[in-house]
Amino acid sequence: MTKTLDPRTVLIVAAIIGSLSVFANHPTSAHITFAFATLLALAFGTWRTALITAVIYLVAQSLSHAAWLLGGPASVALVMLAYMTQKLLVLVLLGSFVSKTTTLEGIGAALAKMKTPRTITLPLMVMFRFLPTIRSDIRALTDSLKTRAIIDSPLKLFIHPLRWIELVAVPLLMRATKISDELTASALTRGLGKTKNPAIIYSMGFTIADLALSTCVLLVTAAVGWLQMQSS
């Protein structure tokens, strides 16, 4: 998909909506935040993620209301579970939104343009590059074990913890060490160890789409803030 939004807009929108999701405790505020995150995912093509999270959200909310009406010791636990599920699902939707609207290069350029301290920028960039790599290694390792008929299903590894340590944990730890060395060498090659900020060659610029999305975020923030003040 074509990246139509400025990466700075993407990061700021994700930060604002994520903060609203974490700190808003009014039920209607939670629904508004989740609905807006779902619309973001739908607007930028992540239909599958939006559908799955919507189903999980509806199930969690239904269980929460049922438990609240029935009462009992388990009701508080179910209500808290639904509460935490809502916040987690919003973060999942925001992650899919960011991945669809920008790239790692865009995120790095946006952080540099916003004069973000290097103590924040460097760990974030390393983390963003490390997680996809280690995830692909986990898939490759699992496929290799299946091909050699060592396991039939990944579930068997969890049933036998010692075998899981031998076949999965140890190889992944060795691979993670190698990945960290490779990322360090790559960072030094790109000049990330220098005290001065590198030149930004990533094309950035605000458009009508950025303005429209920013306006929507301001409206959602105002609505959630008003609801929070009414409930306090």
C-alpha positions as CSV (number, residue, x, y, z in Angstrom):
1,M,0.0,0.0,0.0
2,T,1.2,3.5,-0.8
3,K,2.4,5.5,2.3
4,T,0.1,8.5,2.1
5,L,0.6,9.9,5.6
6,D,3.6,11.7,7.0
7,P,5.4,9.4,9.5
8,R,5.3,12.1,12.2
9,T,1.5,12.2,11.9
10,V,1.4,8.4,12.2
11,L,3.6,8.3,15.4
12,I,1.7,11.2,17.1
13,V,-1.7,9.7,16.3
14,A,-0.6,6.3,17.6
15,A,0.8,7.9,20.8
16,I,-2.4,9.9,21.4
17,I,-4.8,7.1,20.8
18,G,-2.7,4.6,22.8
19,S,-2.5,7.0,25.7
20,L,-6.3,7.5,25.6
21,S,-6.8,3.8,25.7
22,V,-4.5,3.3,28.6
23,F,-5.7,6.2,30.8
24,A,-9.5,6.3,29.9
25,N,-11.5,4.4,32.5
26,H,-15.0,5.5,31.4
27,P,-16.9,2.7,29.5
28,T,-18.1,5.0,26.8
29,S,-14.6,6.4,26.4
30,A,-13.2,2.9,26.0
31,H,-15.8,2.2,23.3
32,I,-15.0,5.4,21.4
33,T,-11.2,4.7,21.6
34,F,-11.6,1.2,20.3
35,A,-14.1,2.2,17.6
36,F,-11.7,4.9,16.3
37,A,-8.7,2.4,16.3
38,T,-10.8,0.0,14.4
39,L,-11.8,2.6,11.8
40,L,-8.1,3.4,11.4
41,A,-7.3,-0.2,10.7
42,L,-10.2,-0.5,8.3
43,A,-9.3,2.7,6.5
44,F,-5.8,1.5,5.8
45,G,-6.5,-2.0,4.7
46,T,-6.1,-4.2,7.7
47,W,-9.5,-5.8,7.5
48,R,-8.6,-9.1,9.0
49,T,-7.0,-7.6,12.1
50,A,-10.0,-5.3,12.5
51,L,-12.5,-8.1,12.2
52,I,-10.7,-10.4,14.6
53,T,-10.2,-7.7,17.3
54,A,-13.8,-6.6,16.9
55,V,-15.1,-10.1,17.6
56,I,-12.8,-10.6,20.6
57,Y,-13.9,-7.2,21.9
58,L,-17.6,-8.0,21.6
59,V,-17.1,-11.4,23.3
60,A,-15.1,-9.8,26.2
61,Q,-17.6,-7.0,26.7
62,S,-20.5,-9.5,26.6
63,L,-18.8,-11.7,29.3
64,S,-18.1,-8.6,31.3
65,H,-21.7,-7.5,31.3
66,A,-23.0,-11.0,32.1
67,A,-20.6,-11.4,35.0
68,W,-21.5,-7.9,36.3
69,L,-25.2,-8.8,36.3
70,L,-24.8,-12.3,37.8
71,G,-22.3,-11.1,40.5
72,G,-20.2,-13.4,42.5
73,P,-16.4,-13.6,43.1
74,A,-15.7,-14.4,39.5
75,S,-17.4,-11.2,38.2
76,V,-14.7,-8.9,39.3
77,A,-12.0,-11.0,37.5
78,L,-14.0,-11.1,34.3
79,V,-14.7,-7.4,34.3
80,M,-10.9,-6.7,34.8
81,L,-10.1,-9.2,32.1
82,A,-12.4,-7.4,29.7
83,Y,-10.9,-4.1,30.7
84,M,-7.4,-5.2,30.0
85,T,-8.4,-6.9,26.8
86,Q,-9.9,-3.6,25.4
87,K,-6.6,-1.8,26.0
88,L,-4.5,-4.6,24.5
89,L,-6.7,-4.8,21.4
90,V,-6.4,-1.0,20.8
91,L,-2.6,-1.4,20.9
92,V,-2.8,-4.3,18.4
93,L,-4.9,-2.1,16.0
94,L,-2.5,0.8,16.4
95,G,0.4,-1.5,15.6
96,S,-1.3,-2.7,12.3
97,F,-2.1,1.0,11.5
98,V,1.6,2.0,11.9
99,S,2.9,-0.9,9.9
100,K,0.5,-0.1,7.0
101,T,1.2,3.6,6.9
102,T,4.9,3.9,7.4
103,T,8.2,2.1,7.3
104,L,11.1,1.6,9.6
105,E,13.0,4.3,7.6
106,G,10.0,6.6,8.0
107,I,9.9,6.0,11.8
108,G,13.6,6.8,12.1
109,A,13.4,9.9,10.0
110,A,10.3,11.1,11.9
111,L,12.1,10.6,15.3
112,A,15.1,12.4,14.0
113,K,13.1,15.3,12.6
114,M,11.3,15.7,15.9
115,K,14.6,15.9,17.7
116,T,13.9,12.8,19.8
117,P,16.9,12.0,22.1
118,R,19.2,9.3,20.7
119,T,18.8,7.4,24.0
120,I,15.2,6.8,22.9
121,T,15.6,6.6,19.1
122,L,18.3,3.9,19.0
123,P,16.7,1.3,21.3
124,L,13.4,1.8,19.5
125,M,15.0,1.3,16.0
126,V,16.9,-1.8,17.2
127,M,13.7,-3.2,18.8
128,F,11.7,-2.6,15.6
129,R,14.3,-4.4,13.5
130,F,15.0,-7.2,16.0
131,L,11.4,-8.4,16.5
132,P,10.5,-9.2,12.9
133,T,13.8,-11.0,12.5
134,I,13.5,-13.2,15.5
135,R,9.9,-13.9,14.5
136,S,10.9,-15.2,11.1
137,D,13.6,-17.3,12.8
138,I,11.0,-18.9,15.1
139,R,9.0,-19.8,12.0
140,A,12.0,-21.2,10.2
141,L,13.0,-23.3,13.3
142,T,9.5,-24.7,13.7
143,D,9.3,-25.6,10.0
144,S,12.7,-27.3,10.2
145,L,11.6,-29.4,13.2
146,K,8.5,-30.4,11.3
147,T,10.4,-31.3,8.1
148,R,12.8,-33.5,10.0
149,A,9.8,-35.2,11.8
150,I,11.2,-34.2,15.2
151,I,7.8,-32.7,16.1
152,D,4.3,-33.0,14.7
153,S,2.9,-29.9,16.4
154,P,4.4,-27.0,18.3
155,L,2.0,-27.9,21.1
156,K,4.1,-31.0,21.9
157,L,7.1,-28.7,22.8
158,F,5.1,-27.0,25.5
159,I,4.0,-30.4,26.9
160,H,7.7,-31.3,27.3
161,P,9.5,-28.2,28.7
162,L,13.0,-29.8,28.7
163,R,12.7,-30.8,25.1
164,W,11.4,-27.2,24.3
165,I,14.6,-25.8,25.9
166,E,16.8,-28.1,23.9
167,L,15.2,-27.7,20.5
168,V,13.9,-24.1,20.6
169,A,15.1,-22.0,23.5
170,V,18.9,-22.7,23.1
171,P,19.0,-22.2,19.3
172,L,16.9,-19.0,19.6
173,L,19.2,-17.6,22.2
174,M,22.2,-18.3,20.0
175,R,20.5,-16.7,17.1
176,A,19.5,-13.7,19.1
177,T,23.1,-13.1,20.1
178,K,24.1,-13.2,16.5
179,I,21.3,-10.9,15.5
180,S,22.3,-8.4,18.1
181,D,25.9,-8.4,16.8
182,E,24.7,-7.9,13.2
183,L,22.4,-5.0,14.3
184,T,25.3,-3.4,16.1
185,A,27.5,-3.6,13.1
186,S,24.8,-2.2,10.9
187,A,24.2,0.7,13.2
188,L,27.8,1.6,13.3
189,T,28.0,1.4,9.5
190,R,25.1,3.7,9.2
191,G,26.8,6.2,11.5
192,L,24.3,5.9,14.4
193,G,27.2,6.1,16.8
194,K,28.1,9.6,15.9
195,T,27.1,12.5,18.1
196,K,25.6,14.6,15.3
197,N,22.3,13.6,13.7
198,P,22.7,12.0,10.3
199,A,21.2,13.7,7.2
200,I,17.5,12.9,6.6
201,I,16.9,11.7,3.1
202,Y,13.4,10.2,3.7
203,S,10.8,12.3,1.9
204,M,8.3,13.8,4.4
205,G,5.6,16.4,4.1
206,F,2.1,17.1,5.5
207,T,-0.9,16.7,3.2
208,I,-4.7,17.0,3.4
209,A,-4.8,13.4,4.6
210,D,-2.6,14.4,7.6
211,L,-4.9,17.4,8.3
212,A,-8.1,15.3,8.2
213,L,-6.7,12.6,10.4
214,S,-5.3,15.1,12.9
215,T,-8.8,16.8,13.1
216,C,-10.4,13.4,13.8
217,V,-8.0,12.7,16.5
218,L,-8.6,16.1,18.1
219,L,-12.3,15.4,18.1
220,V,-11.9,12.0,19.6
221,T,-9.5,13.4,22.3
222,A,-12.0,16.1,23.1
223,A,-14.9,13.6,23.4
224,V,-12.9,11.3,25.6
225,G,-11.7,14.2,27.8
226,W,-15.2,15.5,28.2
227,L,-16.6,12.1,29.2
228,Q,-13.7,11.6,31.7
229,M,-14.5,15.0,33.3
230,Q,-18.2,14.1,33.5
231,S,-17.5,10.8,35.3
232,S,-15.0,12.3,37.8
